[in-house]
Amino acid sequence: MKTKKEITGMLSILISVPGMEDTVKLNLNLQRKQVMLLSNVIREGMKSDQGMVGDLLTVLSPECSDELVRISGELDEKAGLSDLQEKVKLFSEQ
């Protein structure tokens, strides 16, 4: 079993390789339920400090993390789910 330091070191190297800063254009055709799931997975994953996601978040810049949260909101907006997501969030907090 690798230590957390070894894993974060490896992830840091991987995100530093040439080409990782390149912009990639994606054209996805998803159902609204898939968009809802994806945007929630992104948001909840950003809160994680466990496993590989947590390790990866420790080596990413805060700007990269902020961009992922922004993308999650943009997914909701483009799918017409912003209001629904807000209502679900309010419901789950009660």
CORNORJO-V252481 format. One record per backbone hydrogen bond with DSSP energy under -1.0 kcal/mol. CO is the residue of the C=O (numbers start at 0). NH is the residue of the N-H. If there is no record, write none. Layout:
[[CO | NH] [CO | NH]]
This chain:
[[2 | 6] [3 | 7] [4 | 8] [5 | 9] [6 | 10] [7 | 11] [8 | 12] [9 | 13] [10 | 14] [12 | 15] [16 | 19] [18 | 21] [30 | 34] [31 | 35] [32 | 36] [33 | 37] [34 | 38] [35 | 39] [36 | 40] [37 | 41] [38 | 42] [39 | 43] [40 | 44] [41 | 45] [43 | 46] [44 | 47] [49 | 53] [50 | 54] [51 | 55] [52 | 56] [53 | 57] [55 | 59] [60 | 64] [61 | 65] [62 | 66] [63 | 67] [64 | 68] [65 | 69] [66 | 70] [67 | 71] [68 | 72] [69 | 73] [70 | 74] [71 | 75] [72 | 76] [73 | 77] [74 | 78] [75 | 80] [76 | 79] [80 | 84] [81 | 85] [82 | 86] [83 | 87] [84 | 88] [85 | 89] [86 | 90] [87 | 91] [88 | 92]]
